[in-house]
């Protein structure tokens, strides 16, 4: 994409109404815009990151048998009355239409997915079943000071699993845990993310959170020094011994909850009368699990843990573009070289048969009235993994520098393509 | 995908609370589920269709320079007060949080995109600019009897264009009109969709609707018998002569509005003070256009115009799968043949380098306790373009039948692959 055509421009100053590093950088760099506290627009660069994260998650959810659906945000009050959460869920948005009929705005989707599952699940033959979606969630957060880490409206992946019994849930729960580890590994958060024991509700002893170490975290976790798993603050007082390995030595740290998985048991199947017949024709409540990841929160967490004072440092897997080509060309020759390189990279791997291939994703800083200093500052702020510079001085070669490193080197086109593919 | 694993099952009976053909077929076939009047869940098959339509639209929007963003549904009252629509828009959902602060649920996004554009548009050098999104819209429709044609919550693509002047808007408006024609052409609605003159508001003489002929349509259009363009009912009384070609001979027909494009002029830029400086530094209100397509409505319209008494007939471009492989195999040989064909087609075109390619999309009816009659009935209901049958009788070949045709023929695997690719 041509940077001269990009809708957004970078800002030198951090917005005054944002305290968090993620919001400051993401707004300055033009990834998101704040509509009001806790509510953000994803701008072209930011939406590219969200789509990358979405695809990483989708691949892992499909790999564990998830079937993608899309459930409504607008939900009937009756469903929320059935589970009791119309009265008890504090941060649920409630609204009315002209006929005074009441609705909830989906803060979560158990109240929709459970009666939906009931329409198609009848016997053990229909189980297990796994449904997931990417959909906006709405929660009436009064304090929203963490940028895109905690929103009133936020994009979430929620997966729900349905089982004949607890044993089958346990088996899938472990698979989901592994899939979640893969998601955070692929998103570049693997090193800093700890599986964390949390309260399990009435059904199971523990649920699990995925907590990424960060000073921006609102949570406190206690990391077992033996196995690396952790215990969250709420239950640490009771537990004191690592439920995973028995370790007794812990280190306290701040962390951001980037995902959670939870055994629901029959909490939602019971009120909606979701049962399955066994081989003898006897009916039993279906056993459920739920598994959530906030996409904006993952994106914000990546910024919190991967930046320097100049800007964001995107991991390749979620970066809006792979390479940032900066033209400082003055001579006709080097101008032509930059144009040609942009086209070559963008078209790379596209077969002549017209089959779809995205090529190498390049943001091309073709702006002419902008100084070299400003272009370099923008590149650091935007955080695209590979910076490529072409100027009259590079004499037909390309100056290549990784965003995460300080040393640049001159390469020719062939070598560059080898590095980028 | 294995049909035995699919979440949904078909229903023999049409749902009693649905009058429309689209909802009856889509619910029976398991494409959508009704949560309440005007609010539907997209199930695995239905979401696949929506994603196909989304990709057709995205390609066309990108081709006319659109940059994709994602704006919130939850919107501050102040923005709607600024344009006066907080008071005047009848079907706007309004809600409050705990502190009694009021919000609108996005019925449309001019109130968000205009102040957003103001943050990045300063001079004529920043124009023109085109922003679009796919996002849920919410409208308080009291009557919702048309299935997914008219929802209270519905997925919409909305594009907004920003220009220095009317002339530049006019130029882009024509490009957008062509892009819309492409979208409906590619979605299989081209033949029946008429560009239709509609009221233009205060800024321009006309806006344009894209109206697809259908008995299910809530609109009446008057089609010019000379050029094929049409005039909608609201303005036909005043116009009487085709604004496109001057023709005077019209035919009245029912139609569904699948898209519309509208010159907004300065209606929204003025209240938000969105201006651009010209070369002399003088400020002028930015001129805007807006361009909408409802994805669910396109999907529902396709069902309305492309079905028979047995079920849906999807055009290839939007079908959930390209081929429906039905195994009636009894012998070990033909069972193995079906398994192998499913794998061959699914893997088709995938290179060994592991580059992504979706292969040929096949729904494989591998169910064993289901009769041939039921399988054929399901295939007709689901409406996948190519039906492939393998049984002991096909003797190593495949019986191929198009959903839209009645004749079947025996082909070998090589010929089949040639037809499907």
Interface residues (C-beta under 8 A of the other chain):
Chain A: X5 X6 X7 X8 X9 X30 X33 X35 X36 X39 X40 X41 X42 X43 X44 X47 X50 X65 X67 X68 X69 X70 X71 X72 X73 X74 X75 X76 X93 X94 X95 X97 X98 X99 X105 X112 X116 X119 X120 X129 X131 X136 X138 X140 X142 X152 X153 X155 X349 X355 X357
Chain B: X5 X6 X7 X8 X9 X30 X33 X35 X36 X39 X40 X41 X42 X43 X44 X47 X50 X65 X67 X68 X69 X70 X71 X72 X73 X74 X75 X76 X93 X94 X95 X97 X98 X99 X105 X112 X116 X119 X120 X129 X131 X136 X138 X140 X142 X152 X153 X155 X349 X355 X357
